[in-house]
Amino acid sequence: MSDDRSGPVGQLLAAEEQFHELMPGKDIYSKLFFRTVLWFALFTAAYTIITGL
């Protein structure tokens, strides 16, 4: 598996990783919680936009 960050999902993952480096809590649980909230919000927004059309 390559570490190609050129696509939109790769760029989103890179931005998420960079943003997490700026967060004060560095333990694995804060990272897991942040990623869960971020991806839930992303998929909720996508679902809302798609079903609202």
N, C-alpha and C positions, 0 to 999 in steps of 0.2 A: 504494500500500500504506500503510495507516495504522499508527500506533504505539500501538495500543490494548492496554493491559496489564491489562484487566479480567478476562479468562478465566484458567483455571488454568495454561495453558501460558505465557501472558503474565506472570503473577505469578511463575512459576518462572524465566523468563528475567530478569525484573527482579531477583529475589533473587540469581541467579547473577552478574549484572552488578554488583550492589552488593557481593557477597562478593569479586569479583575486584578491586575498587577497594581493598580492605583488604589484599590480598596484597602482599608486598614486591617481587616481580618484576613489572615493568610492560611488558616487551617482548612482542611478538606471539607468540613461540614459547611462553612460559610460559602465556599466555592460551589458546592453541590446545591445549596439553597439558592444562591444567586442564579446559577444556570437554570434551575427548575423554574424560577419565577420569570426569568428572561424568555425562555422558550415557550412557557405557557402564555405569556403576554403576546409573543410573536404569533403563535398559532391561533390565539383568540382573535387577534386583530385581522389576520388573514381570513379566518372563518366568517367574521362579521362583514368584511368587505365583499367576500364572494357571495354570501347569502343575501346581502343587501342589494345586489344588482338586479 
